[in-house]
Amino acid sequence: MVNLNLFDLGDEGTIGWLRHCEIKHGRVAMAGFVGYCVQSNGIAFPWAITGGPLSPETTTLFTDIAAANPSPIDQWDAIPAAGKLQFLGTIAILEYVGETAKPHYTKGGKPGFYPSLTEAEGVPHPVPLDLYDPFGLFQNDSEEKKARGRNVEINNGRAAMLGIFGLISAAKGLIVPGLDSLPIAKCAEGAEPMGFFAPGDALPLVDKMYETAFPWN
């Protein structure tokens, strides 16, 4: 292994930070991979994407977006900016709660540990279930079984990170060995999966972001 001296690998806090990042990214990738497969098959929530009275003229359903956009990348771009901001706000709250763990993962805490949402401070309203093990199915597992489960999670997360990037690359029209033979829907030309917001979102600086960060679009 080549050491580029980017991190002090002898520092306990650095090792904790790196492992926590790997676990977190792996969890997001596992959820993203499953979600991509589900959305690619046209499976969506059956209710309206916005509140208010339902009418054929003003109501957009999640199923409408899924039917009109076979690629999950385009489905995300079709969600209104207000919906994307709600996603972003929820992620920010979850990130804040995760950083309140004591001890912190850079100070001897367990990397990957997430505090209880039912007891956490900073959550806008009461949450009845925890993010991890909401039904208490693993409370009585032995430490040996939990340790094995954490190793399995890390390996599955690594595979999912490769998997979700493979699906996105294939949707962009790139050659991905093993995925070329699958009927993966291509996203619209100019779609940018690395951009949280789409060019059509009427939000400050979004157009500027596409001019500078994604000049090829």
matplotlib code that plots the C-alpha trace (Angstrom):
import matplotlib.pyplot as plt

x = [0.0, 1.3, 1.2, 0.6, 1.0, -2.4, -3.4, -1.6, -2.4, -0.8, -3.4, -6.4, -8.7, -7.8, -8.4, -11.8, -12.7, -11.7, -13.5, -16.7, -16.6, -16.3, -19.2, -21.4, -20.7, -21.3, -24.7, -25.8, -24.6, -26.5, -29.7, -29.0, -28.3, -31.6, -33.5, -32.0, -33.2, -36.7, -37.1, -35.8, -38.7, -41.3, -42.1, -43.0, -45.1, -48.7, -49.5, -49.1, -45.7, -47.3, -49.9, -53.3, -56.5, -56.2, -57.2, -56.1, -55.0, -52.8, -51.7, -48.5, -48.1, -44.8, -46.1, -46.5, -42.8, -41.8, -43.9, -42.6, -38.9, -37.6, -34.1, -33.9, -31.5, -34.2, -36.8, -34.8, -34.4, -38.2, -38.9, -39.7, -37.0, -39.1, -39.1, -35.3, -34.9, -36.9, -34.6, -31.6, -33.1, -33.7, -30.2, -28.8, -30.8, -29.6, -26.0, -26.3, -27.7, -25.0, -22.3, -23.7, -22.6, -20.5, -17.7, -17.2, -15.8, -12.6, -12.2, -12.4, -16.0, -17.2, -17.1, -20.5, -22.4, -25.6, -27.4, -31.0, -33.4, -35.9, -33.6, -31.5, -31.4, -32.1, -34.8, -37.7, -40.4, -40.6, -39.5, -41.1, -38.4, -34.7, -32.8, -31.0, -32.8, -36.2, -37.9, -35.1, -34.4, -30.7, -30.6, -29.6, -27.0, -23.6, -20.6, -19.1, -22.1, -22.3, -18.6, -19.1, -22.1, -20.1, -17.5, -20.2, -21.7, -18.3, -17.8, -21.4, -21.0, -17.9, -19.7, -22.6, -20.4, -19.1, -22.6, -24.3, -21.5, -21.7, -25.4, -25.0, -22.1, -24.2, -27.1, -24.8, -23.9, -20.4, -19.1, -19.4, -18.3, -21.0, -23.8, -23.7, -26.1, -28.7, -31.6, -30.5, -32.4, -30.2, -30.7, -31.4, -28.6, -27.0, -28.3, -25.8, -26.2, -23.5, -25.6, -28.1, -30.2, -31.2, -30.8, -34.5, -34.7, -35.4, -32.9, -30.0, -26.7, -27.9, -27.4, -24.0, -23.1, -23.8, -21.8, -18.7, -18.9, -20.5, -19.4, -20.0, -23.8]
y = [0.0, 3.5, 6.1, 9.5, 11.1, 12.8, 11.7, 10.9, 7.2, 6.9, 9.3, 7.6, 10.4, 10.3, 6.5, 7.0, 9.7, 7.7, 4.6, 6.5, 8.1, 4.7, 3.3, 6.3, 6.4, 2.7, 3.0, 5.8, 3.7, 0.6, 2.7, 4.4, 1.1, -0.4, 2.8, 3.0, -0.5, 0.2, 3.4, 1.9, -0.5, 2.4, 1.7, 4.9, 6.3, 6.4, 9.8, 13.4, 15.1, 18.3, 19.0, 20.6, 19.6, 16.9, 17.7, 16.4, 19.9, 20.8, 17.5, 15.7, 12.2, 10.4, 7.8, 10.5, 11.4, 7.7, 7.0, 10.1, 9.5, 5.9, 6.9, 7.6, 10.5, 12.2, 11.3, 13.3, 16.2, 16.3, 16.8, 20.4, 22.5, 22.7, 18.9, 18.8, 21.4, 19.2, 16.3, 18.5, 19.7, 16.2, 15.2, 18.2, 17.2, 13.6, 14.8, 17.1, 14.3, 11.9, 14.4, 14.6, 11.0, 10.9, 10.0, 11.3, 8.9, 11.0, 10.9, 7.2, 6.6, 3.8, 4.7, 4.2, 4.6, 6.6, 8.1, 7.3, 9.6, 9.1, 10.8, 13.1, 16.9, 19.2, 17.1, 19.4, 17.1, 13.8, 10.7, 7.4, 5.0, 5.0, 5.1, 1.9, -1.1, 0.7, -2.4, -3.6, -6.8, -6.8, -5.6, -9.0, -9.9, -10.9, -8.5, -11.2, -11.2, -7.4, -7.2, -9.7, -7.7, -4.5, -6.2, -7.5, -4.0, -2.5, -5.1, -4.7, -0.9, -1.1, -3.2, -0.9, 2.2, 0.4, -0.7, 2.7, 4.4, 1.6, 2.2, 6.0, 5.6, 3.2, 5.6, 8.3, 6.1, 5.0, 1.5, -0.5, -4.1, -6.4, -3.8, -3.2, -6.1, -4.9, -2.7, 0.3, 3.5, 6.3, 9.6, 12.8, 14.4, 17.1, 15.5, 15.8, 13.1, 14.8, 18.0, 18.0, 20.6, 20.7, 23.6, 24.2, 24.8, 28.4, 28.8, 31.3, 30.3, 27.0, 28.3, 29.7, 26.3, 24.7, 27.3, 26.8, 23.3, 21.6, 23.7, 20.8, 21.0]
z = [0.0, -0.9, 1.8, 0.3, 3.8, 3.5, 7.0, 10.2, 10.4, 13.8, 15.3, 16.9, 16.1, 12.4, 12.2, 13.9, 11.5, 8.4, 9.6, 10.5, 7.0, 5.4, 7.4, 6.7, 3.0, 2.8, 4.5, 2.1, -0.8, 0.3, 0.6, -2.7, -4.5, -3.3, -4.0, -7.5, -8.3, -6.9, -8.8, -12.0, -11.9, -11.6, -8.0, -6.2, -3.3, -4.3, -2.9, -4.1, -4.0, -2.6, 0.0, -0.5, -2.2, -4.9, -8.4, -11.8, -12.9, -10.0, -8.3, -9.2, -7.9, -7.3, -9.7, -12.3, -12.1, -12.1, -15.2, -17.1, -16.2, -16.4, -15.0, -11.3, -12.1, -14.1, -11.4, -8.9, -11.2, -11.7, -7.9, -7.1, -5.4, -2.3, -2.0, -2.4, 0.3, 2.6, 1.9, 2.5, 5.8, 7.0, 6.2, 8.1, 11.2, 11.0, 10.6, 13.6, 15.8, 14.6, 15.7, 19.2, 20.1, 23.3, 23.2, 19.7, 17.1, 17.0, 20.7, 21.4, 20.5, 18.3, 14.6, 13.0, 16.2, 15.9, 19.0, 19.8, 18.0, 20.7, 23.2, 21.0, 21.4, 18.5, 16.8, 15.9, 17.0, 18.9, 17.0, 18.1, 16.6, 16.4, 13.0, 13.8, 15.1, 15.5, 16.9, 19.2, 17.4, 18.0, 21.6, 23.1, 20.5, 21.9, 21.4, 19.1, 16.9, 16.8, 15.9, 13.0, 11.9, 11.8, 9.5, 7.2, 7.1, 6.0, 3.3, 2.0, 2.1, 0.0, -2.6, -2.6, -3.3, -6.4, -7.3, -7.1, -9.1, -11.7, -12.1, -12.4, -14.9, -17.0, -16.9, -18.3, -21.2, -20.0, -20.6, -17.3, -17.6, -16.2, -16.5, -20.3, -20.9, -18.4, -19.5, -17.5, -18.5, -19.8, -18.2, -20.1, -22.0, -19.7, -16.5, -13.7, -11.0, -8.8, -8.6, -5.7, -7.5, -11.2, -13.6, -13.6, -9.8, -9.1, -6.3, -5.8, -7.3, -8.8, -12.4, -11.4, -10.0, -13.3, -15.2, -13.1, -11.6, -14.6, -17.7, -20.1, -19.5]

ax = plt.figure().add_subplot(projection="3d")
ax.plot(x, y, z, "-o")
ax.set_aspect("equal")
plt.show()
